[in-house]
Amino acid sequence: MTHVPTAAAFLALSPCTLADVLTREAVMDAGLRPLWTPIPRIAGPAYPVRCAPGDNLMLHAAIHRAPPGSVIVVEAGDTAFAVAGGNVCAVAQRRGIAAFVVDGVIWDLAETRALGFPVFARGLSPMPGQKQALDVLNGPVQCGGVRVSPGDLVVADEEGIVVVPGERRAEVWAAASIKAGKDAATSLDDWEAEHRERIDRLLRERGFAGEQGFPSEVAHGVRGGGESPG
């Protein structure tokens, strides 16, 4: 039987390391960021909700229903109306919720920061939403460009937010742990030597002829796929 690592086990892995073994579709866009710093790394199972534009009912329902340790992930309908304030964050924290990840905005930042409750969002608005519309509660949503389902694992810190699919948790944890161990064991001298050799090889393969010359297609922006920037 495959060992499934706990959410706490993922606290040892940065979003950068996890992103290296996941695809771009698992990484939320850079518009979602910590609303206070320094913010701790968080990891927990997703409790996804969706709020209609100008409304926050489903998030307010979620704080009383999400299990302790959950990360409440919110697909908000807009960035004009706040979906949560200081009291909502305080109750969530008291109930053991690990964090909010909000594709939208909140208010009462000073209270939230004083609580030490982690919130990742697009920003702030002093205008609260209404509580009228029923929508998704603990079901699939889109947040930061990523589809998030119940059972997925959210890992976030100041470097970004990644979503580990629930069915891949053991596989991703194992691959990311190996990479983290390798990175930790590599000295800067070794990294520099390997990096220089790899970059020089890539330049040669692309026909680089020196600082004053390069193929025309390179000048016009032809480039390869993504890999760790180092």
C-alpha beads as a LAMMPS data file, in Angstrom:
LAMMPS data file: protein, C-alpha beads

230 atoms
229 bonds

1 atom types
1 bond types

-500.0 500.0 xlo xhi
-500.0 500.0 ylo yhi
-500.0 500.0 zlo zhi

Masses

1 110.0

Atoms # bond

1 1 1 0.000 0.000 0.000
2 1 1 1.376 3.411 -1.017
3 1 1 2.286 5.702 1.864
4 1 1 0.453 9.010 1.524
5 1 1 2.422 11.820 3.179
6 1 1 0.578 14.141 5.532
7 1 1 0.044 17.809 4.803
8 1 1 2.624 18.590 7.491
9 1 1 5.241 16.645 5.530
10 1 1 4.891 19.159 2.696
11 1 1 5.953 22.029 4.967
12 1 1 9.554 20.946 4.339
13 1 1 9.131 21.545 0.587
14 1 1 9.039 24.998 -0.957
15 1 1 6.590 25.886 -3.728
16 1 1 9.649 26.341 -5.969
17 1 1 10.719 22.732 -5.440
18 1 1 7.179 21.458 -5.906
19 1 1 6.738 23.505 -9.085
20 1 1 9.806 21.786 -10.542
21 1 1 8.024 18.421 -10.402
22 1 1 4.544 19.695 -11.326
23 1 1 3.248 21.445 -14.440
24 1 1 2.487 25.134 -14.916
25 1 1 -1.206 24.318 -14.522
26 1 1 -0.578 23.584 -10.826
27 1 1 0.908 27.004 -10.024
28 1 1 -1.355 29.948 -9.251
29 1 1 -0.629 33.213 -10.991
30 1 1 1.582 35.835 -9.405
31 1 1 -1.330 38.165 -8.724
32 1 1 -2.182 36.108 -5.645
33 1 1 0.321 37.020 -2.946
34 1 1 0.739 37.115 0.838
35 1 1 -1.088 40.088 2.308
36 1 1 1.390 40.429 5.163
37 1 1 5.014 39.470 5.671
38 1 1 6.904 37.557 6.783
39 1 1 4.221 34.934 6.246
40 1 1 4.809 31.305 7.254
41 1 1 4.673 28.475 4.765
42 1 1 1.319 26.742 4.892
43 1 1 0.166 23.338 3.665
44 1 1 -3.250 21.796 3.929
45 1 1 -6.069 20.068 2.098
46 1 1 -8.170 22.390 -0.022
47 1 1 -11.712 23.309 0.987
48 1 1 -12.787 25.131 -2.188
49 1 1 -15.695 27.590 -2.381
50 1 1 -17.013 29.996 -4.993
51 1 1 -18.590 33.354 -4.279
52 1 1 -20.821 35.202 -6.731
53 1 1 -19.810 38.732 -7.744
54 1 1 -20.345 41.139 -4.872
55 1 1 -21.155 38.297 -2.479
56 1 1 -19.322 36.397 0.271
57 1 1 -21.930 33.980 1.652
58 1 1 -20.148 30.768 0.729
59 1 1 -16.844 31.742 2.366
60 1 1 -18.711 32.728 5.523
61 1 1 -20.420 29.316 5.446
62 1 1 -17.091 27.556 4.917
63 1 1 -15.424 28.817 8.093
64 1 1 -17.973 26.855 10.130
65 1 1 -17.728 23.693 8.028
66 1 1 -14.144 23.225 6.839
67 1 1 -12.172 20.674 8.892
68 1 1 -9.253 21.889 11.024
69 1 1 -6.065 22.091 8.988
70 1 1 -7.911 23.010 5.787
71 1 1 -6.915 25.775 3.412
72 1 1 -10.086 27.544 2.318
73 1 1 -9.648 28.337 -1.375
74 1 1 -11.994 31.018 -2.716
75 1 1 -12.999 31.730 -6.288
76 1 1 -14.375 35.223 -5.719
77 1 1 -16.566 36.865 -8.301
78 1 1 -14.663 40.150 -8.483
79 1 1 -12.050 42.372 -6.847
80 1 1 -14.435 45.224 -5.991
81 1 1 -15.998 43.660 -2.886
82 1 1 -14.176 42.061 0.046
83 1 1 -15.129 38.487 0.906
84 1 1 -13.724 38.437 4.452
85 1 1 -12.617 40.700 7.274
86 1 1 -10.943 40.467 10.653
87 1 1 -13.701 38.593 12.488
88 1 1 -14.042 35.977 9.742
89 1 1 -10.271 35.398 9.825
90 1 1 -10.320 35.215 13.637
91 1 1 -13.083 32.598 13.694
92 1 1 -11.352 30.604 10.964
93 1 1 -8.112 30.668 12.931
94 1 1 -9.892 29.646 16.136
95 1 1 -11.430 26.690 14.325
96 1 1 -8.008 25.530 13.114
97 1 1 -8.219 26.657 9.488
98 1 1 -4.651 26.861 8.133
99 1 1 -5.104 29.788 5.719
100 1 1 -7.243 31.526 3.116
101 1 1 -6.259 31.593 -0.553
102 1 1 -8.570 34.111 -2.226
103 1 1 -8.830 34.928 -5.914
104 1 1 -10.298 38.237 -4.858
105 1 1 -9.864 40.751 -2.032
106 1 1 -10.401 41.041 1.726
107 1 1 -10.550 43.872 4.242
108 1 1 -9.326 44.502 7.823
109 1 1 -5.704 43.734 6.961
110 1 1 -4.357 45.202 10.199
111 1 1 -6.496 42.819 12.261
112 1 1 -5.568 39.846 10.123
113 1 1 -1.872 40.663 10.371
114 1 1 -2.126 41.079 14.153
115 1 1 -3.772 37.648 14.374
116 1 1 -0.968 36.083 12.370
117 1 1 -3.567 34.401 10.161
118 1 1 -2.141 33.641 6.694
119 1 1 -4.102 35.123 3.800
120 1 1 -3.054 35.030 0.157
121 1 1 -5.190 37.238 -2.094
122 1 1 -5.151 39.785 -4.898
123 1 1 -5.403 42.762 -2.573
124 1 1 -7.710 44.776 -0.379
125 1 1 -10.998 46.630 -0.567
126 1 1 -12.818 48.536 2.188
127 1 1 -16.149 47.569 0.598
128 1 1 -17.697 44.349 1.948
129 1 1 -19.866 42.090 -0.172
130 1 1 -23.389 40.886 0.507
131 1 1 -24.604 37.485 1.702
132 1 1 -27.237 36.459 -0.801
133 1 1 -26.024 33.944 -3.384
134 1 1 -25.657 30.195 -3.047
135 1 1 -22.740 28.724 -4.954
136 1 1 -20.068 26.004 -4.708
137 1 1 -19.235 24.766 -1.212
138 1 1 -16.408 22.214 -1.035
139 1 1 -16.500 21.520 -4.754
140 1 1 -14.227 22.234 -7.742
141 1 1 -13.342 25.891 -8.368
142 1 1 -10.857 27.953 -10.374
143 1 1 -8.431 29.990 -8.290
144 1 1 -5.453 31.876 -9.647
145 1 1 -5.838 30.069 -12.959
146 1 1 -5.706 26.620 -11.331
147 1 1 -8.530 24.113 -10.964
148 1 1 -8.763 23.188 -7.285
149 1 1 -10.823 20.236 -6.054
150 1 1 -11.562 18.828 -2.604
151 1 1 -8.711 16.498 -1.671
152 1 1 -6.050 18.545 -3.453
153 1 1 -3.218 19.877 -1.304
154 1 1 -2.299 23.569 -1.233
155 1 1 1.249 24.655 -0.372
156 1 1 2.012 28.381 -0.229
157 1 1 4.527 30.884 1.067
158 1 1 6.152 34.112 -0.106
159 1 1 7.468 32.288 -3.204
160 1 1 4.031 31.379 -4.552
161 1 1 1.110 28.972 -4.357
162 1 1 1.013 25.449 -5.768
163 1 1 -1.769 22.881 -5.846
164 1 1 -0.828 19.211 -5.598
165 1 1 -3.545 16.981 -7.090
166 1 1 -4.875 14.668 -4.405
167 1 1 -4.260 11.518 -6.429
168 1 1 -0.614 12.507 -7.012
169 1 1 0.275 13.476 -3.449
170 1 1 2.617 10.537 -2.757
171 1 1 4.311 10.742 -6.165
172 1 1 4.873 14.498 -5.992
173 1 1 6.141 14.397 -2.410
174 1 1 8.658 11.650 -3.260
175 1 1 9.988 13.412 -6.376
176 1 1 10.177 16.813 -4.683
177 1 1 11.917 15.348 -1.613
178 1 1 14.584 13.780 -3.838
179 1 1 15.118 17.090 -5.620
180 1 1 15.290 19.030 -2.352
181 1 1 17.862 16.586 -0.998
182 1 1 19.967 16.849 -4.141
183 1 1 19.827 20.644 -4.062
184 1 1 20.837 20.731 -0.397
185 1 1 23.819 18.453 -1.079
186 1 1 25.128 20.526 -4.004
187 1 1 27.732 23.143 -3.130
188 1 1 27.708 26.523 -4.862
189 1 1 31.005 25.624 -6.593
190 1 1 29.502 22.427 -7.994
191 1 1 26.315 24.215 -9.017
192 1 1 28.295 26.942 -10.785
193 1 1 30.431 24.443 -12.716
194 1 1 27.404 22.404 -13.796
195 1 1 25.461 25.535 -14.666
196 1 1 28.288 26.963 -16.799
197 1 1 28.668 23.695 -18.698
198 1 1 24.916 23.441 -19.323
199 1 1 24.532 27.050 -20.481
200 1 1 27.550 26.818 -22.785
201 1 1 26.156 23.590 -24.274
202 1 1 22.750 25.182 -24.867
203 1 1 24.395 28.159 -26.589
204 1 1 26.445 25.860 -28.862
205 1 1 23.387 23.776 -29.758
206 1 1 21.583 26.953 -30.795
207 1 1 24.428 28.172 -32.990
208 1 1 25.693 30.950 -30.746
209 1 1 28.800 32.450 -32.382
210 1 1 30.055 34.778 -29.687
211 1 1 28.950 38.008 -28.075
212 1 1 28.599 39.841 -31.388
213 1 1 26.854 37.141 -33.379
214 1 1 23.844 34.868 -33.105
215 1 1 21.361 33.243 -35.468
216 1 1 18.539 35.499 -36.658
217 1 1 15.847 33.261 -35.162
218 1 1 17.349 33.780 -31.699
219 1 1 17.204 37.540 -32.212
220 1 1 13.506 37.192 -32.999
221 1 1 12.697 35.478 -29.739
222 1 1 12.699 31.738 -30.503
223 1 1 13.277 29.994 -27.219
224 1 1 12.986 26.597 -25.576
225 1 1 10.648 25.281 -22.911
226 1 1 10.753 25.989 -19.244
227 1 1 13.218 24.691 -16.682
228 1 1 14.448 25.801 -13.300
229 1 1 15.986 29.306 -13.579
230 1 1 18.455 28.472 -10.812

Bonds

1 1 1 2
2 1 2 3
3 1 3 4
4 1 4 5
5 1 5 6
6 1 6 7
7 1 7 8
8 1 8 9
9 1 9 10
10 1 10 11
11 1 11 12
12 1 12 13
13 1 13 14
14 1 14 15
15 1 15 16
16 1 16 17
17 1 17 18
18 1 18 19
19 1 19 20
20 1 20 21
21 1 21 22
22 1 22 23
23 1 23 24
24 1 24 25
25 1 25 26
26 1 26 27
27 1 27 28
28 1 28 29
29 1 29 30
30 1 30 31
31 1 31 32
32 1 32 33
33 1 33 34
34 1 34 35
35 1 35 36
36 1 36 37
37 1 37 38
38 1 38 39
39 1 39 40
40 1 40 41
41 1 41 42
42 1 42 43
43 1 43 44
44 1 44 45
45 1 45 46
46 1 46 47
47 1 47 48
48 1 48 49
49 1 49 50
50 1 50 51
51 1 51 52
52 1 52 53
53 1 53 54
54 1 54 55
55 1 55 56
56 1 56 57
57 1 57 58
58 1 58 59
59 1 59 60
60 1 60 61
61 1 61 62
62 1 62 63
63 1 63 64
64 1 64 65
65 1 65 66
66 1 66 67
67 1 67 68
68 1 68 69
69 1 69 70
70 1 70 71
71 1 71 72
72 1 72 73
73 1 73 74
74 1 74 75
75 1 75 76
76 1 76 77
77 1 77 78
78 1 78 79
79 1 79 80
80 1 80 81
81 1 81 82
82 1 82 83
83 1 83 84
84 1 84 85
85 1 85 86
86 1 86 87
87 1 87 88
88 1 88 89
89 1 89 90
90 1 90 91
91 1 91 92
92 1 92 93
93 1 93 94
94 1 94 95
95 1 95 96
96 1 96 97
97 1 97 98
98 1 98 99
99 1 99 100
100 1 100 101
101 1 101 102
102 1 102 103
103 1 103 104
104 1 104 105
105 1 105 106
106 1 106 107
107 1 107 108
108 1 108 109
109 1 109 110
110 1 110 111
111 1 111 112
112 1 112 113
113 1 113 114
114 1 114 115
115 1 115 116
116 1 116 117
117 1 117 118
118 1 118 119
119 1 119 120
120 1 120 121
121 1 121 122
122 1 122 123
123 1 123 124
124 1 124 125
125 1 125 126
126 1 126 127
127 1 127 128
128 1 128 129
129 1 129 130
130 1 130 131
131 1 131 132
132 1 132 133
133 1 133 134
134 1 134 135
135 1 135 136
136 1 136 137
137 1 137 138
138 1 138 139
139 1 139 140
140 1 140 141
141 1 141 142
142 1 142 143
143 1 143 144
144 1 144 145
145 1 145 146
146 1 146 147
147 1 147 148
148 1 148 149
149 1 149 150
150 1 150 151
151 1 151 152
152 1 152 153
153 1 153 154
154 1 154 155
155 1 155 156
156 1 156 157
157 1 157 158
158 1 158 159
159 1 159 160
160 1 160 161
161 1 161 162
162 1 162 163
163 1 163 164
164 1 164 165
165 1 165 166
166 1 166 167
167 1 167 168
168 1 168 169
169 1 169 170
170 1 170 171
171 1 171 172
172 1 172 173
173 1 173 174
174 1 174 175
175 1 175 176
176 1 176 177
177 1 177 178
178 1 178 179
179 1 179 180
180 1 180 181
181 1 181 182
182 1 182 183
183 1 183 184
184 1 184 185
185 1 185 186
186 1 186 187
187 1 187 188
188 1 188 189
189 1 189 190
190 1 190 191
191 1 191 192
192 1 192 193
193 1 193 194
194 1 194 195
195 1 195 196
196 1 196 197
197 1 197 198
198 1 198 199
199 1 199 200
200 1 200 201
201 1 201 202
202 1 202 203
203 1 203 204
204 1 204 205
205 1 205 206
206 1 206 207
207 1 207 208
208 1 208 209
209 1 209 210
210 1 210 211
211 1 211 212
212 1 212 213
213 1 213 214
214 1 214 215
215 1 215 216
216 1 216 217
217 1 217 218
218 1 218 219
219 1 219 220
220 1 220 221
221 1 221 222
222 1 222 223
223 1 223 224
224 1 224 225
225 1 225 226
226 1 226 227
227 1 227 228
228 1 228 229
229 1 229 230
